[in-house]
Amino acid sequence: MIAVDTNILVYAHRADLPFHPAAVRCLTGLAEGPSVWGIPWSCAHEFLSVVTNPRVFRIATPAVQALAFLDALRGSGRCVMLAEGKAHWENLSALVASAEVRAGQVHDARIAAVCLSHGVREFWSADRDFSRYPALRVRNPLG
């Protein structure tokens, strides 16, 4: 399974961003493809927080539009939302300890732990910080 990070969602949603066309192609390929793919719930939450924030975007996305974007992805038929499961604490603890994670890095460790718990084979992100988790294969599909 492939899972996508917040930044891929943001780029695909915001036409005013430079990686928008590439991100749209990525998500369209997943949504129309034959395989199940996922979005960690924490990435969906962060997406909503970022695109609706007027301190991030001069013209922020109205919440209703941001929710509709996620609903469209979720409704693609192959998208699953990834949440913490039984193995989450063990995975999170191991990642935090081995990468000496602290402060804001815990958020990314949580996403990585969720992905590992669900057997994600590849995590799509433009964020290089995920490289601190070698158990999670990370790829930037935007270039």
Backbone as JSON, one array per atom type, in Angstrom:
{
  "sequence": "MIAVDTNILVYAHRADLPFHPAAVRCLTGLAEGPSVWGIPWSCAHEFLSVVTNPRVFRIATPAVQALAFLDALRGSGRCVMLAEGKAHWENLSALVASAEVRAGQVHDARIAAVCLSHGVREFWSADRDFSRYPALRVRNPLG",
  "N": [[0.83, -1.18, 0.0], [0.43, 2.25, -0.72], [0.88, 5.29, 1.0], [-0.04, 8.69, 1.64], [1.43, 11.85, 2.44], [0.77, 14.88, 4.28], [1.78, 17.14, 2.83], [1.62, 16.39, 0.14], [-1.12, 16.24, -0.2], [-1.79, 18.95, 0.29], [-0.41, 20.29, -1.81], [-1.77, 19.17, -4.0], [-4.31, 20.14, -3.61], [-4.15, 22.97, -3.58], [-4.13, 25.13, -6.13], [-2.49, 27.27, -6.51], [0.07, 26.65, -5.82], [3.48, 25.62, -6.52], [3.99, 22.83, -7.05], [1.57, 21.8, -7.74], [0.39, 20.66, -10.25], [1.87, 18.23, -10.51], [1.31, 16.95, -8.08], [-1.46, 16.61, -8.29], [-1.53, 14.82, -10.43], [-0.31, 12.61, -9.18], [-2.13, 11.95, -7.07], [-4.44, 11.51, -8.57], [-3.66, 9.3, -10.07], [-3.43, 7.4, -8.01], [-6.08, 7.4, -7.0], [-7.54, 6.54, -9.21], [-6.4, 4.17, -9.76], [-5.75, 0.57, -9.49], [-5.07, -0.31, -6.97], [-5.27, -0.41, -3.36], [-4.86, 2.47, -1.38], [-3.59, 4.85, 1.05], [-4.4, 7.39, 3.53], [-3.02, 8.73, 6.31], [-4.85, 9.45, 9.25], [-3.91, 11.57, 10.83], [-2.58, 13.1, 8.96], [-4.67, 13.97, 7.38], [-5.98, 15.59, 9.24], [-3.98, 17.51, 9.69], [-3.77, 18.57, 7.1], [-6.28, 19.88, 6.88], [-5.89, 21.82, 8.84], [-3.75, 23.31, 7.8], [-4.53, 24.25, 5.15], [-6.75, 25.81, 5.67], [-5.83, 27.92, 7.08], [-5.37, 31.29, 7.5], [-2.96, 32.5, 8.05], [-1.13, 31.01, 6.77], [-1.91, 30.9, 4.1], [-2.73, 33.61, 2.08], [-5.26, 33.85, 0.99], [-7.16, 31.77, 2.43], [-8.35, 28.37, 2.26], [-11.81, 27.8, 2.36], [-13.36, 25.98, 4.99], [-15.38, 24.15, 4.26], [-14.79, 23.6, 1.59], [-12.27, 22.42, 1.85], [-12.92, 20.14, 3.32], [-14.57, 18.89, 1.42], [-12.69, 18.29, -0.54], [-11.14, 16.29, 0.75], [-13.21, 14.44, 1.16], [-13.76, 13.73, -1.49], [-11.41, 12.38, -2.2], [-11.47, 10.29, -0.33], [-13.73, 9.03, -1.2], [-12.98, 7.77, -3.48], [-12.94, 5.07, -3.68], [-10.79, 3.31, -3.41], [-9.3, 4.37, -1.44], [-8.15, 4.34, 1.88], [-8.45, 5.25, 5.27], [-5.94, 5.71, 7.61], [-5.32, 4.69, 10.85], [-4.25, 4.68, 14.32], [-3.39, 1.51, 15.61], [-3.37, -1.73, 17.22], [-0.61, -2.31, 17.36], [0.52, 0.14, 17.48], [1.68, 1.62, 19.7], [4.03, 0.19, 20.25], [5.4, 0.42, 17.81], [5.62, 3.25, 17.63], [7.09, 3.85, 19.98], [9.51, 2.5, 19.43], [10.4, 3.9, 17.15], [10.64, 6.53, 18.14], [12.6, 6.18, 20.13], [14.81, 5.05, 18.68], [15.41, 6.99, 16.75], [15.86, 9.12, 18.3], [13.83, 11.04, 18.76], [12.15, 14.13, 19.37], [10.08, 16.76, 20.69], [8.52, 18.63, 18.15], [9.04, 16.68, 16.27], [7.76, 14.4, 16.99], [5.25, 14.27, 15.85], [5.72, 13.49, 13.14], [6.88, 11.01, 13.68], [4.69, 9.68, 14.71], [3.06, 9.51, 12.41], [4.72, 7.89, 10.82], [4.77, 5.57, 12.41], [2.07, 4.79, 12.3], [1.86, 4.23, 9.57], [3.7, 2.07, 9.34], [2.39, 0.23, 10.98], [0.25, -0.42, 9.39], [1.34, -1.72, 7.28], [2.33, -0.19, 5.15], [3.95, 0.12, 2.14], [5.22, 2.11, 0.8], [5.72, 5.49, 1.43], [4.55, 8.53, 0.4], [5.99, 11.6, 0.25], [7.08, 15.01, 0.42], [8.72, 15.76, 2.35], [11.77, 15.66, 3.81], [12.38, 14.91, 6.37], [11.35, 12.48, 7.12], [13.22, 10.62, 6.49], [14.63, 9.83, 8.68], [13.55, 7.54, 9.6], [14.31, 4.58, 8.83], [12.93, 2.18, 8.5], [10.65, 2.78, 7.16], [9.83, 3.15, 3.88], [10.34, 5.92, 1.99], [9.28, 8.17, -0.52], [9.63, 10.88, -2.73], [7.27, 11.85, -4.81], [7.05, 14.04, -6.4], [9.2, 14.94, -7.73]],
  "CA": [[0.0, 0.0, 0.0], [1.07, 3.58, -0.7], [0.19, 6.29, 1.82], [0.4, 10.04, 1.26], [1.66, 12.81, 3.51], [0.05, 16.15, 4.25], [2.24, 18.06, 1.8], [1.09, 15.95, -1.16], [-2.52, 16.68, -0.2], [-1.84, 20.41, 0.17], [-0.03, 20.65, -3.17], [-2.83, 18.77, -4.93], [-5.49, 20.97, -3.36], [-3.91, 24.41, -3.81], [-3.68, 25.39, -7.5], [-1.52, 28.36, -6.5], [1.38, 26.15, -5.39], [4.27, 25.18, -7.67], [3.94, 21.39, -7.33], [0.17, 21.41, -7.89], [0.1, 19.69, -11.32], [2.48, 16.93, -10.21], [0.57, 16.34, -6.98], [-2.75, 16.18, -8.83], [-1.27, 13.58, -11.19], [-0.05, 11.54, -8.21], [-3.37, 11.54, -6.39], [-5.34, 10.96, -9.58], [-3.18, 7.94, -10.34], [-3.82, 6.53, -6.89], [-7.55, 7.32, -6.91], [-8.09, 5.8, -10.36], [-5.65, 2.93, -9.93], [-6.36, -0.67, -9.01], [-4.6, -0.69, -5.64], [-5.67, 0.33, -2.18], [-3.87, 3.44, -0.93], [-4.07, 5.39, 2.31], [-4.09, 8.68, 4.11], [-3.09, 8.7, 7.78], [-5.79, 10.44, 9.79], [-3.21, 12.77, 11.3], [-2.28, 13.91, 7.77], [-5.94, 14.63, 7.02], [-6.18, 16.67, 10.21], [-2.99, 18.55, 9.42], [-4.19, 19.19, 5.84], [-7.35, 20.82, 7.2], [-5.3, 22.9, 9.62], [-2.88, 24.13, 6.96], [-5.17, 24.95, 4.03], [-7.76, 26.76, 6.16], [-5.14, 28.88, 7.93], [-5.06, 32.54, 6.79], [-1.56, 32.88, 8.27], [-0.34, 30.23, 5.81], [-2.34, 31.33, 2.77], [-3.42, 34.91, 2.12], [-6.67, 33.48, 0.82], [-7.25, 30.39, 2.93], [-9.45, 27.56, 1.76], [-12.93, 27.62, 3.28], [-13.4, 24.63, 5.57], [-16.29, 23.29, 3.48], [-14.06, 23.16, 0.39], [-11.22, 21.5, 2.28], [-13.6, 18.87, 3.65], [-15.02, 18.29, 0.16], [-11.5, 17.72, -1.19], [-10.86, 15.01, 1.41], [-14.31, 13.52, 0.87], [-13.59, 13.22, -2.86], [-10.35, 11.37, -2.16], [-11.96, 9.14, 0.43], [-14.78, 8.39, -2.0], [-12.43, 7.21, -4.71], [-13.17, 3.63, -3.67], [-9.58, 2.57, -3.05], [-8.63, 5.1, -0.36], [-8.46, 3.97, 3.25], [-7.9, 6.16, 6.28], [-5.06, 4.92, 8.48], [-5.35, 5.14, 12.25], [-3.48, 3.89, 15.27], [-3.93, 0.19, 15.88], [-2.82, -2.44, 18.38], [0.86, -2.27, 17.38], [0.96, 1.53, 17.37], [2.59, 2.07, 20.76], [5.33, -0.47, 20.07], [6.05, 1.06, 16.66], [5.96, 4.63, 17.98], [8.18, 3.81, 20.96], [10.75, 2.1, 18.76], [10.83, 4.99, 16.28], [11.07, 7.67, 18.97], [13.85, 5.84, 20.79], [15.92, 4.83, 17.75], [15.74, 8.24, 16.04], [15.99, 10.17, 19.32], [12.81, 12.02, 18.4], [11.66, 14.99, 20.44], [9.29, 17.96, 20.35], [7.67, 18.57, 16.96], [9.33, 15.48, 15.49], [6.86, 13.33, 17.42], [4.14, 14.2, 14.87], [6.16, 12.65, 12.03], [7.05, 9.66, 14.2], [3.34, 9.13, 14.8], [2.65, 9.15, 11.05], [5.53, 6.74, 10.42], [4.3, 4.4, 13.18], [0.78, 4.38, 11.73], [2.14, 3.6, 8.27], [4.31, 0.76, 9.58], [1.35, -0.64, 11.54], [-0.67, -0.82, 8.32], [2.08, -2.37, 6.2], [2.56, 0.71, 4.03], [5.21, -0.24, 1.49], [5.85, 3.35, 0.35], [5.09, 6.71, 1.92], [4.85, 9.63, -0.5], [6.14, 12.86, 0.98], [8.14, 15.93, 0.0], [9.39, 16.11, 3.6], [12.95, 14.82, 4.0], [12.51, 14.51, 7.77], [10.96, 11.08, 7.29], [14.37, 9.76, 6.25], [15.16, 9.35, 9.96], [12.88, 6.28, 9.91], [14.69, 3.69, 7.73], [11.97, 1.08, 8.32], [9.59, 3.28, 6.29], [10.34, 3.57, 2.57], [9.77, 7.23, 1.66], [9.59, 8.63, -1.87], [9.04, 12.14, -3.14], [6.78, 11.63, -6.16], [6.91, 15.32, -7.09], [10.38, 15.28, -8.51]],
  "C": [[0.88, 1.25, 0.0], [0.22, 4.46, 0.2], [0.77, 7.65, 1.46], [0.45, 10.96, 2.48], [0.83, 14.08, 3.25], [0.48, 17.02, 3.08], [1.76, 17.66, 0.41], [-0.36, 16.38, -1.28], [-2.63, 18.18, -0.42], [-1.49, 20.83, -1.25], [-1.13, 20.3, -4.17], [-4.06, 19.66, -4.8], [-5.32, 22.42, -3.81], [-3.31, 24.64, -5.2], [-2.62, 26.48, -7.57], [-0.12, 27.91, -6.08], [2.15, 25.53, -6.56], [4.19, 23.69, -8.01], [2.51, 20.88, -7.56], [-0.06, 20.4, -9.01], [0.66, 18.3, -11.02], [1.71, 16.21, -9.11], [-0.8, 15.85, -7.43], [-2.57, 14.88, -9.61], [-1.06, 12.39, -10.25], [-1.33, 11.02, -7.58], [-4.38, 10.96, -7.37], [-4.95, 9.53, -9.92], [-3.56, 6.97, -9.25], [-5.33, 6.31, -6.87], [-8.16, 6.48, -8.03], [-7.41, 4.46, -10.57], [-6.33, 1.73, -9.29], [-6.04, -1.01, -7.55], [-5.18, 0.18, -4.54], [-4.53, 1.25, -1.79], [-4.44, 4.13, 0.3], [-3.64, 6.81, 2.62], [-4.14, 8.5, 5.63], [-4.03, 9.79, 8.28], [-5.09, 11.71, 10.24], [-2.81, 13.67, 10.14], [-3.54, 14.63, 7.29], [-6.21, 15.8, 7.96], [-5.25, 17.84, 9.93], [-3.32, 19.29, 8.12], [-5.25, 20.25, 6.11], [-6.8, 22.04, 7.93], [-4.49, 23.85, 8.74], [-3.68, 24.92, 5.92], [-6.23, 25.96, 4.47], [-7.15, 27.89, 6.98], [-4.78, 30.16, 7.15], [-3.64, 33.05, 7.06], [-0.63, 32.11, 7.33], [-0.64, 30.7, 4.39], [-3.12, 32.63, 2.89], [-4.92, 34.71, 1.93], [-6.76, 32.0, 1.2], [-8.45, 29.68, 2.3], [-10.58, 27.54, 2.78], [-13.01, 26.16, 3.75], [-14.26, 23.67, 4.76], [-15.59, 22.76, 2.23], [-12.95, 22.17, 0.75], [-11.8, 20.13, 2.63], [-14.05, 18.15, 2.39], [-13.86, 17.65, -0.59], [-11.18, 16.35, -0.58], [-11.96, 14.0, 1.16], [-14.19, 12.92, -0.53], [-12.51, 12.15, -2.9], [-10.83, 10.1, -1.46], [-13.0, 8.35, -0.36], [-14.28, 7.74, -3.27], [-12.58, 5.69, -4.78], [-11.98, 2.8, -3.23], [-8.83, 3.21, -1.89], [-9.11, 4.59, 1.0], [-7.8, 4.98, 4.18], [-7.17, 5.32, 7.31], [-5.01, 5.52, 9.88], [-4.45, 4.25, 13.1], [-4.18, 2.56, 15.52], [-3.23, -0.43, 17.08], [-1.3, -2.32, 18.48], [1.4, -0.84, 17.41], [1.98, 1.92, 18.44], [3.98, 1.45, 20.61], [6.09, 0.18, 18.92], [6.5, 2.48, 16.99], [7.14, 4.67, 18.95], [9.51, 3.48, 20.31], [11.28, 3.23, 17.88], [11.37, 6.17, 17.08], [12.42, 7.39, 19.6], [15.01, 5.75, 19.8], [16.35, 6.09, 17.03], [15.94, 9.41, 17.0], [15.08, 11.36, 19.01], [12.42, 12.84, 19.61], [10.85, 16.12, 19.84], [8.43, 17.73, 19.11], [7.9, 17.36, 16.09], [8.4, 14.32, 15.85], [5.7, 13.17, 16.43], [4.53, 13.29, 13.7], [6.37, 11.21, 12.47], [5.7, 8.95, 14.31], [2.86, 8.68, 13.42], [3.41, 7.91, 10.59], [5.06, 5.47, 11.13], [2.97, 3.88, 12.64], [1.0, 3.66, 10.41], [2.74, 2.2, 8.45], [3.29, -0.23, 10.12], [0.42, -1.19, 10.46], [0.05, -1.46, 7.14], [2.27, -1.49, 4.97], [3.92, 0.38, 3.43], [5.96, 0.99, 1.01], [5.04, 4.54, 0.83], [5.52, 7.86, 1.03], [4.86, 10.93, 0.28], [7.25, 13.69, 0.34], [8.97, 16.36, 1.21], [10.55, 15.14, 3.85], [13.12, 14.34, 5.44], [12.14, 13.05, 8.0], [12.12, 10.12, 7.03], [14.99, 9.24, 7.55], [14.53, 8.02, 10.37], [13.17, 5.27, 8.78], [13.73, 2.52, 7.51], [10.83, 1.47, 7.37], [10.22, 3.75, 4.98], [9.59, 4.84, 2.17], [10.21, 7.63, 0.26], [8.9, 9.95, -2.11], [8.57, 11.98, -4.58], [6.7, 12.91, -7.0], [8.16, 15.73, -7.87], [11.66, 15.22, -7.79]]
}
